[in-house]
């Protein structure tokens, strides 16, 4: 059977968005046979659809993107006016003072294990069918299951390792982090030869290059995961991507974050969002000020929340095209700062401004908060997120696809691995400078740990990568704005209290 471009969001109306708990006792579809199912391409798409549509939950509040951004030095969610306090759980996330009871830990555990369980179910169904057409999809699902386990292992350390859909143990114990790591590596490597290399027909699907990207990420942080550096293996996986000819850097950076990104030469594995049928990308509503509704003529009023940390904003040179131009929303940038205007050029007013705001009612975003009260900021404080295009008249749910794996990430990772291995330093320097050239900044004359780290931060801002990088570079426990130095145990999040309460076989991570 042949399935063409699988834009899951537009093929599956009313996609399954998982909000329940981790359930090992999912119904077994024992009546699925070669005679009554998987007869058409559409039925195959339906059978695997929930595994992919589950990723719609990747972005937004309390989800994986939030954990990997708000716990770092590049993004935070301050309490602005009376908004966004939410029992202090966003402040605790940024300060690394979180508790096992925080809602985001259980939400992401459930989302990821739903993906694992769905993969197990469909693999079981396909193997029960046993036809060549059905079995051809099993490697893709095994690799996708490994992808879900990679994120579970990255966030929580050792977790229950379940691969048999008929396993009836309702209270599984944790495998060690090393055991989960070995499983991920084995599954990915053993399925590579059976995964598609045709990127034009697998947009948004787990193909050969998405599996290699997962391996590269696994190897990049192996010292954290298993206490063993695997730079050579990471380099090899990166070069499977960068040397394939299947991908290339786009001429313009922001093409990758436009509302219509399908077909960009940088996307290796993406979540194909759609404002109607594949909802979940809510970058605009969580960051922009309410008055910015008139900047983009939006069909909704934003919530005035997510901002960049001022010191991270300052890490960009003013000439860096990725930074943006203050007070000019018509020029795309990663950040929206300075005085804000409507689409017709009228100054915007903050009707809820605080009397102590030096800018008064005129809406002016200040990259460094004017408030000195910790993470309690004035309503206009903070550089807002504008990396992802806001369509004129756009809805809360945006059309912008989101790259989980983007080509330039692996260009920079290849350069980093060469630097760590002290090999081909000229090649490594050229790779990093190609990224800087596109950004319109001067080239480096040499590579150092700091400038590799800083360039990854600037290029990959708000792409859910910073926490992974900070752990690898040893900066995640450092002090930064509103965060004191944190213990090394904080590189792993706690097992959610909900899971401990429902499964006595689970044990908590150290430090909690």
N, C-alpha and C positions, 0 to 999 in steps of 0.2 A: 504494500500500500504506500502511496505517496501523499505526504502532507506538505503543502506549500507554506509560504510565510505564516508562521503561527503567531499572530498578534492575539494572544489569549484574550485580552480584554474585549476585543470586538467580536470574537467568536462565541464567547460564553456570556450570555445575558444573565443578570442576576447571579454573579459569581459568588461562590461560597467564601464568606469572610469569617474566619474562626474566632469565636470569642469565648468558647466554653473551656472546660478543663481537659487535661490530658487523659484520654480514655483508652485503655488497652483492650477493652472489650467491645470494639467496634464490630458491627454486624458482618458476618462472613457471607459473601454472596455465593453460596454453594450452587446456585442454579445457573451461573454464568457458564455457557458452553460455546463452542465454535459455531453451533447452530443458531444461537439466539443473541449473540452479542459480538462486537468488534467486526461487524460485517462491512462497515463503511469507514471512510476517513473521519467523518464527523463523530462516529461513536468512539473512535480511538481518542480524538481530541477531548471529548466529554470525559472519558475515563481518566485522563491525566490532567484535566483542566484544573481541578481543585489544588493539585500540587503546585501549580504555577500561580494561580490566582491568590493563593495563600500569601504570596510575596507582596500583594498590594498593602499588606500590613507592615511592610518594612519601614515606610516613612511615617512622619507625623508624631504626635505627642505619645509618650510612653512606649514607643516602639524601638526597634533595634537602632535606627538612625539616631534617635535621641540619646541612647546610652553611649554611643560611639562619638557623639559630638558634645553634648552638654557636660560630660565628665572630663573634658579636655580644656586646653588653654585657648581654644579658638572661638568657642560659642558658650553662651550662658542664657538662662531664662530668669532675669531678675523680676522681683515684684515691682510692677510699675503702677504707681498710684495705689489703687485697691485691688489690682488684677494680678493674677499669676502666683499668689502665695501658695495656695493649694496644700495647706498643712506643712509647708516648708520642704516638700520632697524634692523640688527642683534645686533649691539652695543646697540641700544635703548632697545631691548628685554632683553638683559642681565642686563642692568642697571635699568630696570623698568621705563624707560622714553618713553615708546611706545605711539603712537598716534592712534586714531580711524581709520586713513587711512592706517595703515600698511596692507600689502597684506595678511599676514598669518591669520588675524582675519576674513576676509571675506571668504577666502578659507575654513577654518574650519567650519564656520557657514553654508556655502553651502553644504559641505560634510555631515555634521550631519543632516541637514534638508532634504537632499536628502534621507538619510536612513529612516527618519521618514515618508516622503511622500511615499516612496516605500513600507514600511510596511503597511501604510494605504491603499494603492492601492491593494496589494495582499490580505490583510484581507477582503477588500470589495469583491474582486473576489471570494475568497473561500466561503464567507458567501452567495454570490449570488448562487453559485453552491449548497450549502446546504447539500451535501452528508456527511456521517460520515467520509469517507476518506479525503475529503477536509477540513472539520472542525477540524480534528485531528491536523492540522498544525497551527491553529489559536493561541493557547497558546504560541507556540514558537515565532511567529511573534509579539505577544503582548509584550512578555518579551524582545525581541530584540529591539522593539520600545522604551521600557523603558530604555534599555541600551543606545540608542542614546540620549534620553532625559536626562539621568544622565550626560553625557558629556556636553551637552548644558548647563544644569543648573550649572555644576561645573565651566565651563569656563566663562559663560556670566551672570549667575544669573537668573532672571526671563526672560522667552522667550515665544513667542506665543505657546500656548498649543492646538494642532490640532490633533484630533483623527478620524474625519469623512472625508473620501476621497471625499465626495460630497460637503463638505463645500466650498461655492463659494465666500467667503470673500477674496478678493485679498490683503487686507491690514489689517491683524490681529494685534491686540494690544498684549502687553505682559501680561502674567499671572505673579503673584508674584513668587518669588523663593520658598516660602513655598507651594504655590499651585502646582508648578511643582514637588517639593520634594514629596508631598503627593501622587501625581499621580504615580510617579515612584514606591514608596513603595507599593501602592495599586495594581498596575499592576503586580509587581513581586510576591507579596504574593498570589494573587488570581490565578496565573498560575502555581505555584510550583507543585501542585499535579498532573498536567497534563504534566509536562516536564519529559523527559527521564533521567533516572539515569544510563543508559548503556553507559559508557564513551568510550567503544571500538567501538561503532557504531555511535558516534556523535563528532568525532574529528573536531574541527573547527566550531561547531554549538552551538547555545544557548540552553543548556540543564539545568537540575535542578541545577547542581553545578555552572555553569556560572551565573545563576540567583542568587544563594546564595552569590557568590563572589561580584556581583554588589550590593546586599543588604549590605554586610559587608563594602564595600567602602562607600556606602551612609551613613551608621550609624557611621563609623569611623570619618567622618568630619561633623557630624550633628551640632556641635557647630558653625561651620562656616556657614553652610547652613541655619539653623533655630534658632540658639541661644540656643539649647538644647542638652546636652550630652546624647548619647545613647550607652554607653559602653556595657551594658548587651546585648542589641540587636546585637551589632557588634560581641560580643563573641559568642552568640548563632549561628549566621550565619557562623562564622569561624569554629565552631565545627561541623556544618553540613558537612563541607568539610574535616577537619582534622580527624574527627571521623568516616568517611564513609568507610575507607579501600579501597577506589577507587583510591587513590593517595599515593605517598610516595616520600621521598627525594631520588634522584639518588645518587649512590656511588660517582660519580665524578661530580663536579659543571658544567664543560664546556660541558658535554653531552647535556645540555639544549640549547646550542647555536651553536651546530654543523650544518653543511649544511644539514644533514639528521636527523631531530629531530622527525618525526612522530612516535608516540608510546611512547615517553618519559613519565615516570610515574609522572612527575610534571606538565604537561600541563593541565590546566582546560579549558581554552578557548584560542585558538590560531588563528592567521592569517596564512593560509597555502600558503606561497609564492612559486613561481616556476619561474625560469629564463626565461621561454618562455611563459607560459600560465597564470601566476599570478604574474605579475611584480610589483615592487614597493619597495622592500627591497634593498636600495642602501647604506648601512652602509659603505662599503669600499670606494666607489668613493668620498663620501663627507668628509672623514677624512684623508685617507692616502696621503702621499706626492707622487708627480708624479713619483719619482724614485722608490717608492715601487712597481711599476708595475713589476720590476725584482725580488723583494723579493718573490712574489707569482706567477710569470709568468702569470700575469693577461692579459686578452684580451682587457683591456682598460687602460687608463692613469688616475689615480686619480686626484682629484681637490684640495687637500691640504687645508682642511678647519677645520672641527670640531675637537676640542681638549678638554681634561679635564682641569679643573682649578687646579693649582699646589697644593693648600692647600687641595683639596679633594684627590688628588693622595697621599699626605702625610698622610692621615688618615688611610691608610693601613700599617700594620706591614710588614717589609721586608720578613718575613717568611710566609706571607699570600699567599696561592696558587692562590687566585683570582687576586693578584696584577700583577703577571708575573715576568719575569727575564729580567733585562736590557740587551740590545744588543743580545738577543737570541729570535728571532721570532719563533723558532721551539718549544718553550715552551709557551703554551697558557697562556695568562693573559688578564685582562681587559684592560691593557694599553700596548702600544708599545713605549718604551723609549730607549735612548742611541744610539750608532752608529748603522747604518743600513747596511745590507748586501744583496746581491743578493742570489738567491736560490742556486748558486754554491759557495757561500762564499766570493765573491768579494765585497770590500767596495763600497757603493753607493755614487754617486756624485750628489750634488745639483748644476745644471748648472746655476741656477738663484740666487745663494747665494749673500747676501749683503756683501760688504767689511767689515762692522763693526761686522759681525758674528764671534765670537771668534773661532768657529770650522772651519771656512773657507768653502771650497767646500765639504769637507767630510760631509756626511749627518748624523747629530747627533740630535736626539730629546731631548730637555731639558724640564723636567716637569714644571719648572718655567721659564717664558719667560725671555730671556736676554735683550729684548727691554724694555725700561722704558717709552715708548710712549703710555701709555694707552692700548687700544685694537688694536693698530697698532703694530703687532708683526713681528719679522723676520721670514723668510720662514720655518726655522727649529724649531721654538719655539713650545712647547706644547706636552704633552703626547697624542698619537693618540689612537683611539678606535680599540681594537683588541679582544673584548669579543666574537664577532660572527665570526665563522670560515671563513677564506678566502680560498676558494678552489683553488688549483693549476689550472691555466688556466681559472679562473672564469670570468664571464661576469659582466657588470655593475649591472644588476639585479640578486640578489643572490637567492639561493635555500633555505636559512635558514628560517624556520617558526619562527614566532614571538609570544611569549606568552603574551597576554594581561593580563591574570590571571595565575600566576604560584603558585604551591602548597606552596613553601617555603615562599612566601610573606604572606600567611595566617597562617602559623606556627608562624612567627614572629609577625603578627598582633594579634593572639590569646594570645601570651605571653605579648604583650603590654597591651591588654585589662585586663588581669589578674593583671598586675602591677598597672594599673590605678584604678582598683576596689579593690586593696589591698587584693587579694584572691589568694590562691594556689601559693604562691610565689616560692615554691620549683619546682612546675610544670613549671611555667613561666621560671625560670632560666634554667631548663633542656632543654626546647624547644630552647632557644637562644643558649645554649652551644652545642646543636646538630649541629646547623648551623656553629658555630665556629669550631667545631671538624672537619667537612668536609673540612673547609678552612685551617686546619693545624695550627691553633693558639690556645693559651692556653685558658681555660675556664674562664668565669667571676666567681667571688666569690659572687657577689651580682648584682642585677639589679638596675640601675638608669635610669632616663629619658635620660641622655646623652648617656649611652652605648647602650640602646635600639635604639635610634635614629641613632647613628653612625653605628650600625650593619646593620640596614635596608639600610642605604646608601651604605655600602660596598657590601652587598649581591645583591642589586637590581639596582646597577649602570646601567645607560643607558637603563632601561626598561620602561621609561615613567612614573615613579612613584614619583620622587623626589619632584616635585611641590606640589602634594597632601600631602606628608609627611611633608614638610616644613610648609605648612599652618597649619596643625594639631598641630605640635610641636611649633608653634609660632615663627619660625625663618625666614619666607619668607620676612619679612620686614627688616631684619638685614642688616648690611653692610658686604660685603665680597669683594674679589678681584674685583676692578674696579666698584664696586657698593656702593653708599652711602645708608644710611637708607632710606627706601621707605614707603610711606603712606599706611595705612591699606586698603584703597580703591583699591590698586593694587592686592589684592587677587582675584578680579574679573576683567576680561578683558573688554574693552569697546565694546559696540554694534558697529559692523562695520559701518563706515561712509556710505558705499555703501547701506546698508540696511536702514539706517535713511533717505538717500536721496530718496529712492524708496518707502518708507512707512512712511507717516506722523503720523501714529498711534503709532509708536515706540518711546520710550524715551530713553535717554542716561543714563548710570550708573553714580552714584556719582563719583566725582573726575576727570571727563573728560569734 
